[in-house]
Amino acid sequence: DAGVTQSPTHLIKTRGQQVTLRCSPKSGHDTVSWYQQALGQGPQFIFQYYEEEERQRGNFPDRFSGHQFPNYSSELNVNALLLGDSALYLCASSWGDQPQHFGDGTRLSIL
Amino acid sequence: KQEVTQIPAALSVPEGENLVLNCSFTDSAIYNLQWFRQDPGKGLTSLLLIQSSQREQTSGRLNASLDKSSGRSTLYIAASQPGDSATYLCAVMGTNAGKSTFGDGTTLTVKP
């Protein structure tokens, strides 16, 4: 049973570019959440998707957007990249009140 | 606004020692609290989940407790091993079962 898978594992971009990160949830999970983790800090909630709708959003600008597909997979898009967007981006999936399961993340570096 | 604090930020113990990691939160209206382990450069591995109606959960050498009234949770690790070395994070989920707020973690080093 595959867990949460994220792609790509590493990505290097320059300021002003756009990036798309992808997440496939654990089998049987219908809810996907995205988090940003800066070095040495805990993850910060970006937003959560359920039934293809954004259900809740954290304190991130509109440059951060997402999508959930009918098969529950999800994408995170970031426009107009800034140096401060360099971080580990984590995807978590869940179902009902069961524990969240996390992927290994995408390491995004902005030059 | 929920705030989660983990103390200490770092902890070093000799192998075999029992230890307690602390997590405190400011808003007691929570849905659940989850403890995670994170190895360097990796994602998060779920250790224990405590629902808001529960007081504790146990898995092997790990025991987590929850006291909503005081806004505190502890993770007890018995007979620590070098393989337990990692960063331990606690996350509090709000009552609408959406956003989780994380602490910055406690980095544990268990020396052989």
Interface residues (C-beta under 8 A of the other chain):
Chain A: V4 Q6 S33 Y35 G40 Q41 G42 P43 Q44 F45 Q48 R55 Q56 G58 L90 A92 D97 Q98 P99 Q100 H101 F102 G103 D104 G105 R107
Chain B: V4 Y31 N32 Q34 F36 G41 K42 G43 L44 T45 S46 L49 Q51 L89 A91 N96 A97 G98 K99 S100 T101 F102 G103 D104 G105
